[in-house]
Amino acid sequence: MDLVIVGASLAGVRTAQALRRKGFDGRITLVGAEPHLPYDRPPLSKDFLLGKTDSAALTLLTAEQAEDLGLELRLGEPATALDRAARRVRLSGGDAVPYDILVAATGSTPRTPPVELPGVHVLRTIDDAVAVRDALAGGPRVAVVGGGFIGAEVACAARALGLETTLVDSAPTLMTRGLGPVLGEAMAARHRALGVALRMGRTVREARGSSRVEELVLDDGSVVAADLVVAGIGAEPAVGWLDGAGLDLTDGVGCDALLRATGAEDVYAVGDVASWRSTRYGGPVRVEHWTAAGEQAMAVAATITGTPTAFDSLPYVWSDQAGARLQIFGRVMPGDEVVFVLGGPEEERFAAITGGAGRLHAVVAFGALAEAMRYRTLLLRGAEWVPGLGVPRA
Ligand SMILES: Cc1cc2nc3c(=O)[nH]c(=O)nc-3n(C[C@H](O)[C@H](O)[C@H](O)COP(=O)(O)OP(=O)(O)OC[C@H]3O[C@@H](n4cnc5c(N)ncnc54)[C@H](O)[C@@H]3O)c2cc1C
């Protein structure tokens, strides 16, 4: 049995490891676009930028571990096409690797800003992170474009290094998509307290500079001086290599609840690239969360080794900002009511729950682990939401 995993990062590595743990004894080939051994991404926008951790500490799989697991690594060779009829994956070097089972684990690719000036960066790979870290060491004025999780983390790292930092986003608050407006504003308050100059509700009209970036011009004509620009403007599922393969690529690889590609018995997807039928949310869901990537890998390995396992974990994402950990269990839905259960929107630590339509939807905690865990239990139980109160008092 030949099993090919395309994407040699968190979801791909965890799938290979779980398959071996569950006794899969076929051949496993792990194909990766990047030349590096698989590594972990979350520290890239946190401690790595501050020089508190190095690349060796990020390794997810050493060459020795790959050998012990009997994995064939094809690194630095992106898959370029999939021939489902012939069951072969074509690699950039021209090889066509045969498979009986294929696992797509190609993650997501950052959206790039429409400007190519030295000093303008994105942050997805270790090479990106090294470039940003080196640039930060020069003491630049930093502009972050995009107030999502990664942009917000980069802004905090820049402030921790004492650098003049501006963050620009068209949304009214930070991380609005994940937090909603009330909790996004609570996090914006933490950033202001840290000294990040927030330019919310603004877009970048132009990046200017002669030989490298010098300033951003915003849509209101104002100018942000910047020697380093980091764009955190979202990511797209990496599915270009699957074009023409007859899969549902509406938003990543469309899958059933078992993470099996719709209409393809021998193709699975895991991690950021997978969009699965969630019974919890009653439709297709795709997340870009570290925890889900590992959990999906375990579910797929179980299914492949004979125990069909639907994936439907409670979504969880964390982010380290302004000296504390932000944690979100569940999903904040548009229009959700927010009830603070610890602290308040201007306080250094807080926890809040959100809900609507009679259900608790999410718990959002900032530096409040115990509260997060307490309400996570209620979320898992499917607790009721009482308008104005949150969850019913015990
Ligand atoms: C800077 C940063 C910070 C983050 N911080 C957090 C955090 O604090 N908390 C959290 O929950 N999540 C965080 N995340 C998200 C988390 O890292 C991802 O959800 C996780 O990496 C997903 O794993 P993955 O294996 O699905 O995808 P990826 O990690 O994106 O890996 C996909 C791999 O596939 C490769 N690939 C792509 N196309 C091809 C191809 N055609 N052929 C072969 N290989 C290919 C890519 O090069 C990549 O190595 C962060 C992400 C980044 C970038």
The ligand as an SDF file (V2000), in Angstrom:
LIG
                    3D

 53 58  0  0  0  0  0  0  0  0999 V2000
    3.3480   32.9160   11.8480 C   0  0  0  0  0  0  0  0  0  0  0  0
    2.2260   32.0070   12.2590 C   0  0  0  0  0  0  0  0  0  0  0  0
    1.8080   31.9700   13.5910 C   0  0  0  0  0  0  0  0  0  0  0  0
    0.7660   31.1300   13.9710 C   0  0  0  0  0  0  0  0  0  0  0  0
    0.3660   31.1190   15.2740 N   0  0  0  0  0  0  0  0  0  0  0  0
   -0.6560   30.3190   15.6510 C   0  0  0  0  0  0  0  0  0  0  0  0
   -1.0980   30.3170   16.9960 C   0  0  0  0  0  0  0  0  0  0  0  0
   -0.5720   31.0270   17.8550 O   0  0  0  0  0  0  0  0  0  0  0  0
   -2.1400   29.5030   17.3290 N   0  0  0  0  0  0  0  0  0  0  0  0
   -2.7670   28.6990   16.4070 C   0  0  0  0  0  0  0  0  0  0  0  0
   -3.7190   27.9790   16.7610 O   0  0  0  0  0  0  0  0  0  0  0  0
   -2.3540   28.6840   15.1150 N   0  0  0  0  0  0  0  0  0  0  0  0
   -1.3170   29.4680   14.7220 C   0  0  0  0  0  0  0  0  0  0  0  0
   -0.9050   29.4680   13.4130 N   0  0  0  0  0  0  0  0  0  0  0  0
   -1.5920   28.5860   12.4540 C   0  0  0  0  0  0  0  0  0  0  0  0
   -0.9600   27.1940   12.4240 C   0  0  0  0  0  0  0  0  0  0  0  0
    0.4260   27.2930   12.3680 O   0  0  0  0  0  0  0  0  0  0  0  0
   -1.4980   26.4500   11.2260 C   0  0  0  0  0  0  0  0  0  0  0  0
   -2.8690   26.2160   11.4570 O   0  0  0  0  0  0  0  0  0  0  0  0
   -0.7670   25.1560   10.9800 C   0  0  0  0  0  0  0  0  0  0  0  0
    0.5570   25.4020   10.6120 O   0  0  0  0  0  0  0  0  0  0  0  0
   -1.4740   24.3620    9.9030 C   0  0  0  0  0  0  0  0  0  0  0  0
   -0.7030   23.2580    9.5710 O   0  0  0  0  0  0  0  0  0  0  0  0
   -0.7650   22.6380    8.1210 P   0  0  0  0  0  0  0  0  0  0  0  0
    0.2060   21.5160    8.1300 O   0  0  0  0  0  0  0  0  0  0  0  0
   -2.1770   22.3900    7.7490 O   0  0  0  0  0  0  0  0  0  0  0  0
   -0.3030   23.7970    7.1330 O   0  0  0  0  0  0  0  0  0  0  0  0
    1.0840   24.5300    6.9950 P   0  0  0  0  0  0  0  0  0  0  0  0
    1.7370   24.6700    8.3190 O   0  0  0  0  0  0  0  0  0  0  0  0
    0.8190   25.7370    6.1690 O   0  0  0  0  0  0  0  0  0  0  0  0
    1.9640   23.5270    6.1360 O   0  0  0  0  0  0  0  0  0  0  0  0
    1.6720   23.2050    4.8150 C   0  0  0  0  0  0  0  0  0  0  0  0
    2.9530   22.7700    4.1460 C   0  0  0  0  0  0  0  0  0  0  0  0
    2.6520   22.3390    2.8340 O   0  0  0  0  0  0  0  0  0  0  0  0
    3.6180   22.8450    1.9600 C   0  0  0  0  0  0  0  0  0  0  0  0
    3.0540   22.9180    0.6110 N   0  0  0  0  0  0  0  0  0  0  0  0
    2.2120   23.8540    0.1110 C   0  0  0  0  0  0  0  0  0  0  0  0
    1.9430   23.5670   -1.1910 N   0  0  0  0  0  0  0  0  0  0  0  0
    2.6210   22.4360   -1.4920 C   0  0  0  0  0  0  0  0  0  0  0  0
    2.7380   21.6460   -2.6530 C   0  0  0  0  0  0  0  0  0  0  0  0
    2.1060   21.9550   -3.8000 N   0  0  0  0  0  0  0  0  0  0  0  0
    3.5280   20.5380   -2.6060 N   0  0  0  0  0  0  0  0  0  0  0  0
    4.1720   20.1960   -1.4730 C   0  0  0  0  0  0  0  0  0  0  0  0
    4.1120   20.9130   -0.3460 N   0  0  0  0  0  0  0  0  0  0  0  0
    3.3250   22.0160   -0.3500 C   0  0  0  0  0  0  0  0  0  0  0  0
    3.9680   24.1920    2.5210 C   0  0  0  0  0  0  0  0  0  0  0  0
    5.2230   24.6280    2.0430 O   0  0  0  0  0  0  0  0  0  0  0  0
    3.9690   23.9020    4.0170 C   0  0  0  0  0  0  0  0  0  0  0  0
    5.2270   23.5040    4.4610 O   0  0  0  0  0  0  0  0  0  0  0  0
    0.1320   30.3080   13.0020 C   0  0  0  0  0  0  0  0  0  0  0  0
    0.5560   30.3490   11.6550 C   0  0  0  0  0  0  0  0  0  0  0  0
    1.5920   31.1810   11.2900 C   0  0  0  0  0  0  0  0  0  0  0  0
    2.0220   31.2200    9.8410 C   0  0  0  0  0  0  0  0  0  0  0  0
  1  2  1  0
  2  3  1  0
  2 52  2  0
  3  4  2  0
  4  5  1  0
  4 50  1  0
  5  6  2  0
  6  7  1  0
  6 13  1  0
  7  8  2  0
  7  9  1  0
  9 10  1  0
 10 11  2  0
 10 12  1  0
 12 13  2  0
 13 14  1  0
 14 15  1  0
 14 50  1  0
 15 16  1  0
 16 17  1  0
 16 18  1  0
 18 19  1  0
 18 20  1  0
 20 21  1  0
 20 22  1  0
 22 23  1  0
 23 24  1  0
 24 25  2  0
 24 26  1  0
 24 27  1  0
 27 28  1  0
 28 29  2  0
 28 30  1  0
 28 31  1  0
 31 32  1  0
 32 33  1  0
 33 34  1  0
 33 48  1  0
 34 35  1  0
 35 36  1  0
 35 46  1  0
 36 37  1  0
 36 45  1  0
 37 38  2  0
 38 39  1  0
 39 40  1  0
 39 45  2  0
 40 41  1  0
 40 42  2  0
 42 43  1  0
 43 44  2  0
 44 45  1  0
 46 47  1  0
 46 48  1  0
 48 49  1  0
 50 51  2  0
 51 52  1  0
 52 53  1  0
M  END
$$$$
